[in-house]
């Protein structure tokens, strides 16, 4: 698995496609990043599955 991966995901606020750079070396992570289109805060949850060499990303609005 690469150390950094670019993911194209949909903003939960405006629905636009945004690009997130994911640090896959830090393990499971939860952080807030602003949407590049609408500037609203997005809660990013990243789970690393080291057994399958894969990851899962969940984006949520602050009020969700």
mmCIF file of the N, C-alpha and C atoms, coordinates in Angstrom:
data_MODEL
# 
_entry.id   MODEL 
# 
loop_
_atom_site.group_PDB 
_atom_site.id 
_atom_site.type_symbol 
_atom_site.label_atom_id 
_atom_site.label_alt_id 
_atom_site.label_comp_id 
_atom_site.label_asym_id 
_atom_site.label_entity_id 
_atom_site.label_seq_id 
_atom_site.pdbx_PDB_ins_code 
_atom_site.Cartn_x 
_atom_site.Cartn_y 
_atom_site.Cartn_z 
_atom_site.occupancy 
_atom_site.B_iso_or_equiv 
_atom_site.pdbx_formal_charge 
_atom_site.auth_seq_id 
_atom_site.auth_comp_id 
_atom_site.auth_asym_id 
_atom_site.auth_atom_id 
_atom_site.pdbx_PDB_model_num 
ATOM 1   N N  . UNK A 1 1  ? 0.846   -1.178 0.000  1.00 0.00 ? 1  UNK A N  1 
ATOM 2   C CA . UNK A 1 1  ? 0.000   0.000  0.000  1.00 0.00 ? 1  UNK A CA 1 
ATOM 3   C C  . UNK A 1 1  ? 0.891   1.240  0.000  1.00 0.00 ? 1  UNK A C  1 
ATOM 4   N N  . UNK A 1 2  ? 0.484   2.255  -0.747 1.00 0.00 ? 2  UNK A N  1 
ATOM 5   C CA . UNK A 1 2  ? 1.226   3.504  -0.794 1.00 0.00 ? 2  UNK A CA 1 
ATOM 6   C C  . UNK A 1 2  ? 1.091   4.249  0.534  1.00 0.00 ? 2  UNK A C  1 
ATOM 7   N N  . UNK A 1 3  ? 2.024   5.145  0.814  1.00 0.00 ? 3  UNK A N  1 
ATOM 8   C CA . UNK A 1 3  ? 1.969   5.934  2.041  1.00 0.00 ? 3  UNK A CA 1 
ATOM 9   C C  . UNK A 1 3  ? 0.903   7.029  1.948  1.00 0.00 ? 3  UNK A C  1 
ATOM 10  N N  . UNK A 1 4  ? 0.768   7.631  0.777  1.00 0.00 ? 4  UNK A N  1 
ATOM 11  C CA . UNK A 1 4  ? -0.222  8.687  0.540  1.00 0.00 ? 4  UNK A CA 1 
ATOM 12  C C  . UNK A 1 4  ? -1.046  8.293  -0.673 1.00 0.00 ? 4  UNK A C  1 
ATOM 13  N N  . UNK A 1 5  ? -2.363  8.472  -0.568 1.00 0.00 ? 5  UNK A N  1 
ATOM 14  C CA . UNK A 1 5  ? -3.239  8.170  -1.694 1.00 0.00 ? 5  UNK A CA 1 
ATOM 15  C C  . UNK A 1 5  ? -4.205  9.333  -1.882 1.00 0.00 ? 5  UNK A C  1 
ATOM 16  N N  . UNK A 1 6  ? -4.496  9.652  -3.135 1.00 0.00 ? 6  UNK A N  1 
ATOM 17  C CA . UNK A 1 6  ? -5.473  10.691 -3.438 1.00 0.00 ? 6  UNK A CA 1 
ATOM 18  C C  . UNK A 1 6  ? -6.814  10.024 -3.680 1.00 0.00 ? 6  UNK A C  1 
ATOM 19  N N  . UNK A 1 7  ? -7.828  10.472 -2.944 1.00 0.00 ? 7  UNK A N  1 
ATOM 20  C CA . UNK A 1 7  ? -9.175  9.921  -3.092 1.00 0.00 ? 7  UNK A CA 1 
ATOM 21  C C  . UNK A 1 7  ? -10.102 11.016 -3.606 1.00 0.00 ? 7  UNK A C  1 
ATOM 22  N N  . UNK A 1 8  ? -10.885 10.702 -4.620 1.00 0.00 ? 8  UNK A N  1 
ATOM 23  C CA . UNK A 1 8  ? -11.905 11.608 -5.119 1.00 0.00 ? 8  UNK A CA 1 
ATOM 24  C C  . UNK A 1 8  ? -13.225 11.186 -4.492 1.00 0.00 ? 8  UNK A C  1 
ATOM 25  N N  . UNK A 1 9  ? -13.764 12.063 -3.646 1.00 0.00 ? 9  UNK A N  1 
ATOM 26  C CA . UNK A 1 9  ? -14.958 11.746 -2.868 1.00 0.00 ? 9  UNK A CA 1 
ATOM 27  C C  . UNK A 1 9  ? -15.986 12.859 -3.009 1.00 0.00 ? 9  UNK A C  1 
ATOM 28  N N  . UNK A 1 10 ? -17.191 12.608 -2.547 1.00 0.00 ? 10 UNK A N  1 
ATOM 29  C CA . UNK A 1 10 ? -18.271 13.579 -2.660 1.00 0.00 ? 10 UNK A CA 1 
ATOM 30  C C  . UNK A 1 10 ? -18.481 14.298 -1.341 1.00 0.00 ? 10 UNK A C  1 
ATOM 31  N N  . UNK A 1 11 ? -18.501 15.637 -1.377 1.00 0.00 ? 11 UNK A N  1 
ATOM 32  C CA . UNK A 1 11 ? -18.736 16.444 -0.188 1.00 0.00 ? 11 UNK A CA 1 
ATOM 33  C C  . UNK A 1 11 ? -20.144 16.172 0.336  1.00 0.00 ? 11 UNK A C  1 
ATOM 34  N N  . UNK A 1 12 ? -20.294 15.906 1.635  1.00 0.00 ? 12 UNK A N  1 
ATOM 35  C CA . UNK A 1 12 ? -21.622 15.656 2.184  1.00 0.00 ? 12 UNK A CA 1 
ATOM 36  C C  . UNK A 1 12 ? -22.479 16.920 2.299  1.00 0.00 ? 12 UNK A C  1 
ATOM 37  N N  . UNK A 1 13 ? -21.878 18.093 2.099  1.00 0.00 ? 13 UNK A N  1 
ATOM 38  C CA . UNK A 1 13 ? -22.625 19.355 2.153  1.00 0.00 ? 13 UNK A CA 1 
ATOM 39  C C  . UNK A 1 13 ? -23.150 19.757 0.780  1.00 0.00 ? 13 UNK A C  1 
ATOM 40  N N  . UNK A 1 14 ? -22.234 19.942 -0.176 1.00 0.00 ? 14 UNK A N  1 
ATOM 41  C CA . UNK A 1 14 ? -22.607 20.487 -1.485 1.00 0.00 ? 14 UNK A CA 1 
ATOM 42  C C  . UNK A 1 14 ? -22.726 19.428 -2.578 1.00 0.00 ? 14 UNK A C  1 
ATOM 43  N N  . UNK A 1 15 ? -22.217 18.224 -2.322 1.00 0.00 ? 15 UNK A N  1 
ATOM 44  C CA . UNK A 1 15 ? -22.327 17.141 -3.300 1.00 0.00 ? 15 UNK A CA 1 
ATOM 45  C C  . UNK A 1 15 ? -21.272 17.161 -4.391 1.00 0.00 ? 15 UNK A C  1 
ATOM 46  N N  . UNK A 1 16 ? -20.393 18.154 -4.378 1.00 0.00 ? 16 UNK A N  1 
ATOM 47  C CA . UNK A 1 16 ? -19.341 18.241 -5.389 1.00 0.00 ? 16 UNK A CA 1 
ATOM 48  C C  . UNK A 1 16 ? -18.234 17.216 -5.107 1.00 0.00 ? 16 UNK A C  1 
ATOM 49  N N  . UNK A 1 17 ? -17.552 16.802 -6.157 1.00 0.00 ? 17 UNK A N  1 
ATOM 50  C CA . UNK A 1 17 ? -16.415 15.902 -6.010 1.00 0.00 ? 17 UNK A CA 1 
ATOM 51  C C  . UNK A 1 17 ? -15.221 16.699 -5.511 1.00 0.00 ? 17 UNK A C  1 
ATOM 52  N N  . UNK A 1 18 ? -14.588 16.191 -4.448 1.00 0.00 ? 18 UNK A N  1 
ATOM 53  C CA . UNK A 1 18 ? -13.410 16.838 -3.880 1.00 0.00 ? 18 UNK A CA 1 
ATOM 54  C C  . UNK A 1 18 ? -12.267 15.836 -3.830 1.00 0.00 ? 18 UNK A C  1 
ATOM 55  N N  . UNK A 1 19 ? -11.063 16.349 -3.769 1.00 0.00 ? 19 UNK A N  1 
ATOM 56  C CA . UNK A 1 19 ? -9.871  15.514 -3.708 1.00 0.00 ? 19 UNK A CA 1 
ATOM 57  C C  . UNK A 1 19 ? -9.284  15.585 -2.307 1.00 0.00 ? 19 UNK A C  1 
ATOM 58  N N  . UNK A 1 20 ? -9.081  14.428 -1.696 1.00 0.00 ? 20 UNK A N  1 
ATOM 59  C CA . UNK A 1 20 ? -8.450  14.361 -0.378 1.00 0.00 ? 20 UNK A CA 1 
ATOM 60  C C  . UNK A 1 20 ? -7.169  13.549 -0.484 1.00 0.00 ? 20 UNK A C  1 
ATOM 61  N N  . UNK A 1 21 ? -6.099  14.059 0.112  1.00 0.00 ? 21 UNK A N  1 
ATOM 62  C CA . UNK A 1 21 ? -4.866  13.284 0.230  1.00 0.00 ? 21 UNK A CA 1 
ATOM 63  C C  . UNK A 1 21 ? -4.917  12.546 1.552  1.00 0.00 ? 21 UNK A C  1 
ATOM 64  N N  . UNK A 1 22 ? -4.860  11.232 1.493  1.00 0.00 ? 22 UNK A N  1 
ATOM 65  C CA . UNK A 1 22 ? -4.985  10.391 2.677  1.00 0.00 ? 22 UNK A CA 1 
ATOM 66  C C  . UNK A 1 22 ? -3.628  9.825  3.072  1.00 0.00 ? 22 UNK A C  1 
ATOM 67  N N  . UNK A 1 23 ? -3.246  10.028 4.331  1.00 0.00 ? 23 UNK A N  1 
ATOM 68  C CA . UNK A 1 23 ? -2.008  9.466  4.874  1.00 0.00 ? 23 UNK A CA 1 
ATOM 69  C C  . UNK A 1 23 ? -2.324  8.069  5.380  1.00 0.00 ? 23 UNK A C  1 
ATOM 70  N N  . UNK A 1 24 ? -1.907  7.059  4.635  1.00 0.00 ? 24 UNK A N  1 
ATOM 71  C CA . UNK A 1 24 ? -2.233  5.674  4.970  1.00 0.00 ? 24 UNK A CA 1 
ATOM 72  C C  . UNK A 1 24 ? -1.255  5.049  5.951  1.00 0.00 ? 24 UNK A C  1 
ATOM 73  N N  . UNK A 1 25 ? -0.238  5.804  6.373  1.00 0.00 ? 25 UNK A N  1 
ATOM 74  C CA . UNK A 1 25 ? 0.741   5.268  7.317  1.00 0.00 ? 25 UNK A CA 1 
ATOM 75  C C  . UNK A 1 25 ? 0.332   5.495  8.761  1.00 0.00 ? 25 UNK A C  1 
ATOM 76  N N  . UNK A 1 26 ? -0.665  6.354  9.006  1.00 0.00 ? 26 UNK A N  1 
ATOM 77  C CA . UNK A 1 26 ? -1.052  6.715  10.369 1.00 0.00 ? 26 UNK A CA 1 
ATOM 78  C C  . UNK A 1 26 ? -2.091  5.816  10.994 1.00 0.00 ? 26 UNK A C  1 
ATOM 79  N N  . UNK A 1 27 ? -2.518  4.781  10.303 1.00 0.00 ? 27 UNK A N  1 
ATOM 80  C CA . UNK A 1 27 ? -3.541  3.901  10.846 1.00 0.00 ? 27 UNK A CA 1 
ATOM 81  C C  . UNK A 1 27 ? -4.916  4.567  10.797 1.00 0.00 ? 27 UNK A C  1 
ATOM 82  N N  . UNK A 1 28 ? -5.831  4.058  11.594 1.00 0.00 ? 28 UNK A N  1 
ATOM 83  C CA . UNK A 1 28 ? -7.176  4.603  11.643 1.00 0.00 ? 28 UNK A CA 1 
ATOM 84  C C  . UNK A 1 28 ? -7.128  6.040  12.141 1.00 0.00 ? 28 UNK A C  1 
ATOM 85  N N  . UNK A 1 29 ? -7.842  6.933  11.446 1.00 0.00 ? 29 UNK A N  1 
ATOM 86  C CA . UNK A 1 29 ? -7.789  8.353  11.770 1.00 0.00 ? 29 UNK A CA 1 
ATOM 87  C C  . UNK A 1 29 ? -9.170  8.979  11.700 1.00 0.00 ? 29 UNK A C  1 
ATOM 88  N N  . UNK A 1 30 ? -9.346  10.059 12.448 1.00 0.00 ? 30 UNK A N  1 
ATOM 89  C CA . UNK A 1 30 ? -10.548 10.865 12.394 1.00 0.00 ? 30 UNK A CA 1 
ATOM 90  C C  . UNK A 1 30 ? -10.113 12.318 12.506 1.00 0.00 ? 30 UNK A C  1 
ATOM 91  N N  . UNK A 1 31 ? -10.518 13.139 11.549 1.00 0.00 ? 31 UNK A N  1 
ATOM 92  C CA . UNK A 1 31 ? -10.123 14.546 11.558 1.00 0.00 ? 31 UNK A CA 1 
ATOM 93  C C  . UNK A 1 31 ? -11.131 15.367 10.776 1.00 0.00 ? 31 UNK A C  1 
ATOM 94  N N  . UNK A 1 32 ? -11.001 16.693 10.839 1.00 0.00 ? 32 UNK A N  1 
ATOM 95  C CA . UNK A 1 32 ? -11.889 17.610 10.133 1.00 0.00 ? 32 UNK A CA 1 
ATOM 96  C C  . UNK A 1 32 ? -11.093 18.304 9.035  1.00 0.00 ? 32 UNK A C  1 
ATOM 97  N N  . UNK A 1 33 ? -11.685 18.366 7.845  1.00 0.00 ? 33 UNK A N  1 
ATOM 98  C CA . UNK A 1 33 ? -11.072 19.057 6.712  1.00 0.00 ? 33 UNK A CA 1 
ATOM 99  C C  . UNK A 1 33 ? -12.167 19.857 6.019  1.00 0.00 ? 33 UNK A C  1 
ATOM 100 N N  . UNK A 1 34 ? -11.847 21.073 5.583  1.00 0.00 ? 34 UNK A N  1 
ATOM 101 C CA . UNK A 1 34 ? -12.826 21.914 4.899  1.00 0.00 ? 34 UNK A CA 1 
ATOM 102 C C  . UNK A 1 34 ? -12.963 21.505 3.438  1.00 0.00 ? 34 UNK A C  1 
ATOM 103 N N  . UNK A 1 35 ? -14.205 21.557 2.937  1.00 0.00 ? 35 UNK A N  1 
ATOM 104 C CA . UNK A 1 35 ? -14.474 21.282 1.525  1.00 0.00 ? 35 UNK A CA 1 
ATOM 105 C C  . UNK A 1 35 ? -13.795 22.351 0.685  1.00 0.00 ? 35 UNK A C  1 
ATOM 106 N N  . UNK A 1 36 ? -13.154 21.944 -0.402 1.00 0.00 ? 36 UNK A N  1 
ATOM 107 C CA . UNK A 1 36 ? -12.470 22.890 -1.296 1.00 0.00 ? 36 UNK A CA 1 
ATOM 108 C C  . UNK A 1 36 ? -13.465 23.709 -2.119 1.00 0.00 ? 36 UNK A C  1 
ATOM 109 N N  . UNK A 1 37 ? -14.725 23.287 -2.176 1.00 0.00 ? 37 UNK A N  1 
ATOM 110 C CA . UNK A 1 37 ? -15.725 23.980 -2.988 1.00 0.00 ? 37 UNK A CA 1 
ATOM 111 C C  . UNK A 1 37 ? -16.583 24.911 -2.123 1.00 0.00 ? 37 UNK A C  1 
ATOM 112 N N  . UNK A 1 38 ? -17.216 24.367 -1.069 1.00 0.00 ? 38 UNK A N  1 
ATOM 113 C CA . UNK A 1 38 ? -18.158 25.159 -0.272 1.00 0.00 ? 38 UNK A CA 1 
ATOM 114 C C  . UNK A 1 38 ? -17.591 25.620 1.072  1.00 0.00 ? 38 UNK A C  1 
ATOM 115 N N  . UNK A 1 39 ? -16.379 25.180 1.414  1.00 0.00 ? 39 UNK A N  1 
ATOM 116 C CA . UNK A 1 39 ? -15.664 25.590 2.637  1.00 0.00 ? 39 UNK A CA 1 
ATOM 117 C C  . UNK A 1 39 ? -16.305 25.106 3.938  1.00 0.00 ? 39 UNK A C  1 
ATOM 118 N N  . UNK A 1 40 ? -17.273 24.215 3.857  1.00 0.00 ? 40 UNK A N  1 
ATOM 119 C CA . UNK A 1 40 ? -17.897 23.673 5.059  1.00 0.00 ? 40 UNK A CA 1 
ATOM 120 C C  . UNK A 1 40 ? -16.991 22.593 5.678  1.00 0.00 ? 40 UNK A C  1 
ATOM 121 N N  . UNK A 1 41 ? -17.023 22.452 7.011  1.00 0.00 ? 41 UNK A N  1 
ATOM 122 C CA . UNK A 1 41 ? -16.197 21.423 7.643  1.00 0.00 ? 41 UNK A CA 1 
ATOM 123 C C  . UNK A 1 41 ? -16.747 20.021 7.404  1.00 0.00 ? 41 UNK A C  1 
ATOM 124 N N  . UNK A 1 42 ? -15.846 19.108 7.085  1.00 0.00 ? 42 UNK A N  1 
ATOM 125 C CA . UNK A 1 42 ? -16.199 17.708 6.833  1.00 0.00 ? 42 UNK A CA 1 
ATOM 126 C C  . UNK A 1 42 ? -15.456 16.844 7.841  1.00 0.00 ? 42 UNK A C  1 
ATOM 127 N N  . UNK A 1 43 ? -16.194 15.979 8.540  1.00 0.00 ? 43 UNK A N  1 
ATOM 128 C CA . UNK A 1 43 ? -15.570 15.006 9.434  1.00 0.00 ? 43 UNK A CA 1 
ATOM 129 C C  . UNK A 1 43 ? -15.134 13.814 8.589  1.00 0.00 ? 43 UNK A C  1 
ATOM 130 N N  . UNK A 1 44 ? -13.843 13.568 8.564  1.00 0.00 ? 44 UNK A N  1 
ATOM 131 C CA . UNK A 1 44 ? -13.260 12.481 7.782  1.00 0.00 ? 44 UNK A CA 1 
ATOM 132 C C  . UNK A 1 44 ? -12.897 11.341 8.732  1.00 0.00 ? 44 UNK A C  1 
ATOM 133 N N  . UNK A 1 45 ? -13.421 10.166 8.467  1.00 0.00 ? 45 UNK A N  1 
ATOM 134 C CA . UNK A 1 45 ? -13.050 8.963  9.210  1.00 0.00 ? 45 UNK A CA 1 
ATOM 135 C C  . UNK A 1 45 ? -12.381 8.011  8.231  1.00 0.00 ? 45 UNK A C  1 
ATOM 136 N N  . UNK A 1 46 ? -11.164 7.605  8.564  1.00 0.00 ? 46 UNK A N  1 
ATOM 137 C CA . UNK A 1 46 ? -10.368 6.737  7.705  1.00 0.00 ? 46 UNK A CA 1 
ATOM 138 C C  . UNK A 1 46 ? -10.019 5.470  8.478  1.00 0.00 ? 46 UNK A C  1 
ATOM 139 N N  . UNK A 1 47 ? -10.388 4.317  7.920  1.00 0.00 ? 47 UNK A N  1 
ATOM 140 C CA . UNK A 1 47 ? -10.057 3.029  8.513  1.00 0.00 ? 47 UNK A CA 1 
ATOM 141 C C  . UNK A 1 47 ? -9.100  2.304  7.583  1.00 0.00 ? 47 UNK A C  1 
ATOM 142 N N  . UNK A 1 48 ? -8.018  1.805  8.130  1.00 0.00 ? 48 UNK A N  1 
ATOM 143 C CA . UNK A 1 48 ? -7.015  1.062  7.364  1.00 0.00 ? 48 UNK A CA 1 
ATOM 144 C C  . UNK A 1 48 ? -7.209  -0.430 7.631  1.00 0.00 ? 48 UNK A C  1 
ATOM 145 N N  . UNK A 1 49 ? -7.298  -1.215 6.567  1.00 0.00 ? 49 UNK A N  1 
ATOM 146 C CA . UNK A 1 49 ? -7.369  -2.670 6.679  1.00 0.00 ? 49 UNK A CA 1 
ATOM 147 C C  . UNK A 1 49 ? -6.041  -3.230 6.188  1.00 0.00 ? 49 UNK A C  1 
ATOM 148 N N  . UNK A 1 50 ? -5.123  -3.437 7.109  1.00 0.00 ? 50 UNK A N  1 
ATOM 149 C CA . UNK A 1 50 ? -3.783  -3.892 6.734  1.00 0.00 ? 50 UNK A CA 1 
ATOM 150 C C  . UNK A 1 50 ? -3.775  -5.330 6.210  1.00 0.00 ? 50 UNK A C  1 
ATOM 151 N N  . UNK A 1 51 ? -4.764  -6.134 6.600  1.00 0.00 ? 51 UNK A N  1 
ATOM 152 C CA . UNK A 1 51 ? -4.824  -7.523 6.129  1.00 0.00 ? 51 UNK A CA 1 
ATOM 153 C C  . UNK A 1 51 ? -5.169  -7.597 4.640  1.00 0.00 ? 51 UNK A C  1 
ATOM 154 N N  . UNK A 1 52 ? -6.013  -6.670 4.183  1.00 0.00 ? 52 UNK A N  1 
ATOM 155 C CA . UNK A 1 52 ? -6.434  -6.692 2.783  1.00 0.00 ? 52 UNK A CA 1 
ATOM 156 C C  . UNK A 1 52 ? -5.752  -5.612 1.969  1.00 0.00 ? 52 UNK A C  1 
ATOM 157 N N  . UNK A 1 53 ? -4.841  -4.853 2.601  1.00 0.00 ? 53 UNK A N  1 
ATOM 158 C CA . UNK A 1 53 ? -4.111  -3.786 1.917  1.00 0.00 ? 53 UNK A CA 1 
ATOM 159 C C  . UNK A 1 53 ? -5.100  -2.796 1.286  1.00 0.00 ? 53 UNK A C  1 
ATOM 160 N N  . UNK A 1 54 ? -6.087  -2.379 2.084  1.00 0.00 ? 54 UNK A N  1 
ATOM 161 C CA . UNK A 1 54 ? -7.144  -1.510 1.603  1.00 0.00 ? 54 UNK A CA 1 
ATOM 162 C C  . UNK A 1 54 ? -7.541  -0.536 2.707  1.00 0.00 ? 54 UNK A C  1 
ATOM 163 N N  . UNK A 1 55 ? -8.385  0.431  2.365  1.00 0.00 ? 55 UNK A N  1 
ATOM 164 C CA . UNK A 1 55 ? -8.882  1.385  3.344  1.00 0.00 ? 55 UNK A CA 1 
ATOM 165 C C  . UNK A 1 55 ? -10.317 1.780  3.012  1.00 0.00 ? 55 UNK A C  1 
ATOM 166 N N  . UNK A 1 56 ? -10.989 2.381  3.987  1.00 0.00 ? 56 UNK A N  1 
ATOM 167 C CA . UNK A 1 56 ? -12.359 2.860  3.821  1.00 0.00 ? 56 UNK A CA 1 
ATOM 168 C C  . UNK A 1 56 ? -12.423 4.278  4.375  1.00 0.00 ? 56 UNK A C  1 
ATOM 169 N N  . UNK A 1 57 ? -13.090 5.173  3.643  1.00 0.00 ? 57 UNK A N  1 
ATOM 170 C CA . UNK A 1 57 ? -13.235 6.570  4.066  1.00 0.00 ? 57 UNK A CA 1 
ATOM 171 C C  . UNK A 1 57 ? -14.718 6.894  4.194  1.00 0.00 ? 57 UNK A C  1 
ATOM 172 N N  . UNK A 1 58 ? -15.072 7.555  5.283  1.00 0.00 ? 58 UNK A N  1 
ATOM 173 C CA . UNK A 1 58 ? -16.444 7.999  5.509  1.00 0.00 ? 58 UNK A CA 1 
ATOM 174 C C  . UNK A 1 58 ? -16.420 9.504  5.745  1.00 0.00 ? 58 UNK A C  1 
ATOM 175 N N  . UNK A 1 59 ? -17.211 10.253 4.982  1.00 0.00 ? 59 UNK A N  1 
ATOM 176 C CA . UNK A 1 59 ? -17.308 11.707 5.134  1.00 0.00 ? 59 UNK A CA 1 
ATOM 177 C C  . UNK A 1 59 ? -18.690 12.048 5.688  1.00 0.00 ? 59 UNK A C  1 
ATOM 178 N N  . UNK A 1 60 ? -18.695 12.903 6.713  1.00 0.00 ? 60 UNK A N  1 
ATOM 179 C CA . UNK A 1 60 ? -19.971 13.316 7.325  1.00 0.00 ? 60 UNK A CA 1 
ATOM 180 C C  . UNK A 1 60 ? -19.972 14.812 7.587  1.00 0.00 ? 60 UNK A C  1 
ATOM 181 N N  . UNK A 1 61 ? -21.187 15.364 7.615  1.00 0.00 ? 61 UNK A N  1 
ATOM 182 C CA . UNK A 1 61 ? -21.353 16.751 7.996  1.00 0.00 ? 61 UNK A CA 1 
ATOM 183 C C  . UNK A 1 61 ? -21.220 16.868 9.515  1.00 0.00 ? 61 UNK A C  1 
ATOM 184 N N  . UNK A 1 62 ? -20.949 18.070 9.992  1.00 0.00 ? 62 UNK A N  1 
ATOM 185 C CA . UNK A 1 62 ? -20.743 18.287 11.416 1.00 0.00 ? 62 UNK A CA 1 
ATOM 186 C C  . UNK A 1 62 ? -21.975 17.886 12.238 1.00 0.00 ? 62 UNK A C  1 
ATOM 187 N N  . UNK A 1 63 ? -23.171 18.132 11.716 1.00 0.00 ? 63 UNK A N  1 
ATOM 188 C CA . UNK A 1 63 ? -24.381 17.844 12.467 1.00 0.00 ? 63 UNK A CA 1 
ATOM 189 C C  . UNK A 1 63 ? -24.847 16.400 12.368 1.00 0.00 ? 63 UNK A C  1 
ATOM 190 N N  . UNK A 1 64 ? -24.176 15.562 11.591 1.00 0.00 ? 64 UNK A N  1 
ATOM 191 C CA . UNK A 1 64 ? -24.557 14.144 11.457 1.00 0.00 ? 64 UNK A CA 1 
ATOM 192 C C  . UNK A 1 64 ? -23.986 13.305 12.576 1.00 0.00 ? 64 UNK A C  1 
# 
